[in-house]
Amino acid sequence: MSFVFLTTDVLLFLLIAILLVYGIYALRHEHFFRPWKQVVSKPFSMCAVVVLSFYFLIAILDSVHFHPTIESSSGEDIQHSTRITSVLDLVLGSIIAGTEKTYSAPFSIYAFTKETLVDEDGNMVREYPRLKHAGSHLREPASRLDDILNRSVVGIGKGLTGWIFFCAIIIFMMSRIQKLAIRGIVKKIIRGQSSLSWRTFFLSFGIICVLVGIGLQLCPHYHVLGTDQVGNDILYQALKSARTGLIIGTLTTLVMLPFAIIFGVSAGYFGGWVDDSIQYIYTTLSSIPSVLLIAASALMLDVYLANNSEMFVSVTARADLRLLCLCLILGVTTWTGLCRYLRAETLKLRESAYIDASRAFGAVPWTTIWKHVVPNVMHIVTISIVLDFSGLVLAEAALSYLNIGVDPSMESWGNMINGARLELAREPVVWWSLFAAFIFMFILVLAANIFADAVRDAFDPRLRELN
């Protein structure tokens, strides 16, 4: 295989590296470690962390792209396909191969619409045809429910086996670190006496393992969430859309932070004409309706991509560039709120005694800002990042619904919702595409909001004083 490094892939792994460095730094500094320990000590926030980690794992697997190797007829030269695939595509290969002709309901073995068929007597009849892949292993259609139940039981067993093996490794490592007996560690976890909410962690992870086990047993033989108009599996689209939503929510933050921190801290610290100029910039930008500004930028981008189509070697590269540009557009248009918060906080901090002492010792203003102001406003930055994440995920869905979001060829929850508009007007209604996008997006946004509330409670100094 030949690896392909898309721009969003590189930026996503760069963000993960930054988070790992920050995690190591937080472990070595008590004033950072203590709030994060408080976050994961709450059951609901620990459950949210497990769910978000599962979504990020899907995004990481879908961000390792490569050209598959093609078997050469001569057997000497190694050739690669022009198609770009990912590790997630390899894991879900059985789902991709099970493409049908058109719509099919969840767990169904028949098509959703009738076709003209020839029966055993040679007569033309209108019937629901059997699907090409889903349920093709069944000799009798009546045995479908029993087969689904049996495979679900096997999937539950495999999921629990993997969960027990993972838990055993974690508990063994905890016993070595804490120098306690394994039995004592297990009792503390079951009784909820550990400093972190390990009981919630293991229960949440166990539920995910069971669901994954069931999915791996059923997906090669059934379309768990049905198929769309061209026969593509809805569950596959929903899982692939996780990467798009997470990239929108994370990379937009990387674009927004430099503008917000530099402009907000500078306006609050220097004041005068610097403050007036920055206020004029973000006030003017805030007065423009964000949807119109994003729409205008997206239309300009579409014109550029249409006039320079020869720049892109594949449809995937073109869609990736549009996704990156959408992150840039959202980042440039959403930094104003955080900038206001940082300006107000810096106005208060610059009157503090330690800032006056830094000036009295002759420190350069930017040195004072970097060493004394920025560290004391990072709790606002952290809270804003996690609070804005869910809003950005929902913004992608809304923009794609208006056809000004990600490329139509890229899987996203917004594109799934946009494609489900006409399906809702059918009789009977094709509801599963909208349902799948709603469920996956709802779980992600709910977990992000719960996590954001826990981070706000842990990092906000005023809330810590009340507690």
N, C-alpha and C positions, 0 to 999 in steps of 0.2 A: 504494500500500500504506500501511497504518497500523501503525506500530511499536507493539509491546506490550513493556512493561518488567516482567518478572516479578522477584520479589524475589531469587531465586537468581541470575538474570542480572546484576542490579546488583551483588550481592556478589561474583560471580565476576570481573566486570570491575574492581571495586575491588581485589580481590586481585591481579589482573594489573598494575594501576597501581602497587600497593605493591611488587611484585617488580621492576618497571622502575625505580622510584626507588631501591630497594636496589641494583640492578645498577649504576646510575650512581654511587651512593655508593661501592660496592665498587671500581669502576674507579679512583676518585680516592684510595683509601686502600690502601696496600700491604699492611697487615696483614689486610685482607679479600680483596684481589685475589689474593694469593699462594696461599691454600688453594684457592680456586676454580680457579685455574690448574692446581694439582696434580690436582684432580678430573678436569678435561677433558683432562689429558695422558695418562691411562691409556686404553688401547683399549676395555676392557670398559665403563668408565664413560661414555666418549664415545658408544658404541653405545647405552647406556641413555638418555642424554640425547636422542639422535635419536628413539628409540622414544617416550619420554615427550612430546617435543615434538609428535609426530604425533598422539598421543592428545589432547593439549591443543588442537591445531588442530581436531580433530573436535568437541571440547566447545565451543570458541568459535563455530564455525559453527552448532552446534545451540543456542546461547544468544542468537542474534539472532532474536527472534520478531516476527511481524507478522501483521496481518489481510490476506489477499490481496484485491486489487481485483476486483470483479464488474462485468462489462460491463453497463451499463444499456441497456434497450430504447430509451429516449428519446435516449440518447447525450449528455445534458447533465449530469445528476447523477452524481457519483462515489459508488459504493456499495462497501462492504467486507463481506467474508464474516465470519461469526461464528467461523469456524474459525481457530485459531491455528496457524501453521506457522513454520518456521525456514528459514534459508539452507541448512542441510544437507538439508532436505526438498526444496528446489529442485534441489540437486545430484543427489539420489537420486530425482528425480521419476519416472524410468522404472521404478525398482524398485517404488515405491508403486503405480503404475498397473497393474503386473502381478500383481494379486491373483488367486489361484486359488480353487477351491471348498474344498479340504481339503489333506491331506498330499501332498507330493511329495518324492521323494528328491533329493539334490544332482545337478544337471546332467541330471535326468530330463526327458523330454518327455511322460511318462505319469503319471497319478495313481497314488497309492500303493495305493488300494483299488479293487476291481472294482465295476463298476456294470452294471446291466441296460441293454443297448444294442440297437438294431435294426440288423442288418447290411444289406448291399445287396440281399439276397433278401427282406427283410422279416421275418426270423426274430429272435426275442428271444434274445440271447446275453449271457453274463457275461464282460465284458472290461475291461481297463484303458483308460479313455478318454484321449484326447489332452488335454493341458493347453490352457487357453484362450490363454495368452500364451507360456509357455516353449516354444521350438521351433516357434512358429506360422509362422515364415518358411521352414521346411524343407518341401520338397515330398516328399522321401523320408526317412523316419525313419532309414534306414541311413546317411545322410550326416551324422549328428549328430557323430560323433567327428572327422570331417574338418573340419567347420565350427568345432568348438571349438578344434581345433589351429590352424586358419588365423587365427581371431580372437585367439587367444593370441599368435601370432607378431606380428600387427599391434600388439597391446597392448604387447608387449615393445619393439617398435620405437618406439612413441610414448613409452613410459616412458623409454627410453634417450635419446631426443631431448630431452625435458624435463630429464633429469638432466644431459646435456652442456651445455645452455644455462645451467642454474643453476650448474654448476661453473665455466663460463667467466666468469660474472659475479663469483663469489666470488674466483677466482684473479686476475682483473683488479683487483679492489679491493685484494687483498693486495699485488699488485705496486705499486700506487700508494702504499699506506701504508708498505710496507717499502722502497720505492724500489729495487726489484730487477727484473730482467728476468723476463718471464713464463716463459721456459724454465727459469730458475733456480728459480723458485717450484715449477714442476711437478716438477723433479728432486728437490727437497727433500721434497715430499709423497710421491712414489713411493718414495723411499728411507727414509721415516719419520724424517727428520732435523729436522723442525719441532718447535718447543717444545710445540705442541698436537698432539693425535692427529688431524690433518686427514685422513690416509689412511683411518682407521677411519670418520671422519665421512662422507667421500665414498662409501665402500663401503656403509655402512649406509643412507645416503640413496638410493643407487642401487638397492638392493634394494627399498626402499619405493616408489620411483618405478616400478619394473618391476611390482610387485604392484598398484599403483594403476592403471597402464596396462592390465594384463590385466583387472582388475575392471571398468573403464569400458567395455571392449570386450565383455565377456561378460554383465554384469548386465542390460543392456536386452533380452537375448535368452534368458537362462537364469536359473534360480534356483541360484546357485553353491552355497549351503548349504541348499537345500531350502526347504520351506514348513511352517508349523505347521498346527494343526487347522482354523483358519478361512482358510487359504490365504495368510497374510501371509508375506513373505520373511524368512527367518531372518537373513540377512546384514544387512538393514536394521535389524532389532531389535538385533543385536549392536553395530552401529555407534552406534545411538541410545543404547544402554546405557552407552557410554563417558562421556557427560556426567554421568549419575547417579553412576557410580563416582567420578569425579574431584571432583564437588561434595561427595560424602560425605567424601572424603579431605582436601579442602582447607578447606571452610567449617567443618568440625568443628574444625579446628586454630585458626581464628580465634576460635571460642567458647572453646576450651580454654586458649589462651595467657594471656589476662588473669587468669583464676583461678589458674593455675599460677605465673605470674611474681609477681603481687602477693602471694599467700599464701605462696609458698615463700620469696621474698626477705625478706618481713616477718618470718616465723617465725624465719629464721636470723639476721637482723640484730638485731632487738629482743629476742628471747628472752623469758624470764619468762612472764607470763600471756598475752602475745600468742602465743608459741610453743605454750603448752599448749592454748589455745583452737583454734588452727589445726590442731594435731595431732589434737585430739578430733574436729574436723569431718571431716578426710579419713580418719581411722581408722574413724569410724562409717560414712562413705560407702563405704569399701572393703570393710567387712564385709558389706554387702548384696550378694547375687549380682547382677551387672550385668545378666544376661539378665532376671531377674525385675523389676528396677527399670525397665529399658527397656520390657518388656512392659506393666507397669502404666501407665507414661506413655503408651505408644502406644494402649492401650485407652481411657484417658481422653481422648486426642485424638480417637479415632474417635467417641466419644460426643458430643464438642463439635461435630465436623464434621457429624454426622448431625442434630443439633438446630439447626444454624445453616446449613443448606444454601443459604438465600437470600442469604447473604453473597458467594457466588462466582458470577461471571458465566459461568464455563465449567468444564468438567471439568479442563482444563489448569491453571487457577488453583488449583483445589482440590488437585490432585496436587502442585503446586509448594509450597503451604503445608505440606502433610504432609512433603514432602522437607526443607523448612527446619526444621520442628519436630523431625524425626529428627536433623538435624545438631545442633540445640540439645540434644536429649536425650543424644546421644553425647558432645557436648562437656562437658556438666555431669558426666557419669559417668566420664570418662576423664582428667581433669586431675590426679588424685591421684598418679599415678606420677611425672610430671614435677615436681610440687610437692615430693615427697620428695627428688629429686635436687638441686633448686635450694636447698632448705633445708640439705642437707648441705654443698653447695659454699659457700653464704653463711656458714655457721658457720666454715668455714676462712678465707674471705676477710676476715671482720671482725676477725681477729687480725693482719692484715697491717700493715706499717709505713705504707703510704700511706693506709690507712683511719685509723690513729691520727693521722697528720699532718693529715688533713682535719678530724678532730674538734678537734685542737689549734688550728687556725685558726678554729674557731667555725662551721664549716659546718652548716647545718640537716641533720638526719638524712636527710630525703627527697632533698636535694641530693646528699649522699654516695652514697646508694643509686643515684640516676639516673646520676651521672657516673662512679662508680668500681665499684660492685658489678654493676649490670646489664650493662655492656659485657663484664665478665670472666666472666659466666655464659652469654653468648649462644652460645658453642660447644656447650654442653649443650642449649640450646633448639633450635639448628639440627639437631643430631644427632637429637634426639627427634622433631622434626617429620618428617624424612624416614624415620625408622624406624617411626613410627606410621602413616604413610600407607598402606602395604600392609595393615596390620592392620585399618584402617578400611574399606578396600575389601572385604576378606573379611568383615568384620562385616556390611556391608550385604547381601551374598549370604546369609549365615546367617540374618539377621533376616527378610529377605523370604521365605526358605524356610519360616520359621515363621509367616508371615502377619502379622508385626508390623513389617515394614519399610516400604518406599515404597508408594505407592498402586498397586493392581493395574493401573490404567490407564496407568501410566508404565513405559516400557521400562527394564528393568534386568536385569543378569545374574542376580540373585537371583530375580526373577519368572520368568525363562526356566528356571532350574533347578527352581523350584517347579512350573511347568507341565509339566516333563518327567518328573515322578514317575510319572504314570499312563501316559505314553507308553512308558516302559520295560517296562511290564507287557503291552504289546501283542504280538501275534505276527503278522508279524515285528516286531521292535523298531524304534521310531522313535528313532534315536540322535542325529540331527544337531542337534537343538535344544540338548541337553545338551553335545554336543561343541563347538558354536560358543561357548556361554557359557564353557566351560572354557578354550578356546584363547585367547579375547580377554582373559579375566581372568588367565590364567596369564602371558601375555606382559606385561601391565601390572604385575602384582605382581613378576614376575622382574626387570623393568627397574627398578622402584622399589627392590627389595632390593639390586641391584648398585649403583645410584646411592647408596643409603644407606650401604653399606659404604665406598664411596669418600669420601663426605662425612665419615664418622666417622674414617677414616684421616687425612684432611687437617686436620680441625678439632680433634681431640683432642690436647692438648699432650703427653700422655704418649706417645702413639704417634709424634708428631713427634720427640720426643727419642730414641726407640729407633731411628728411621730416620736 
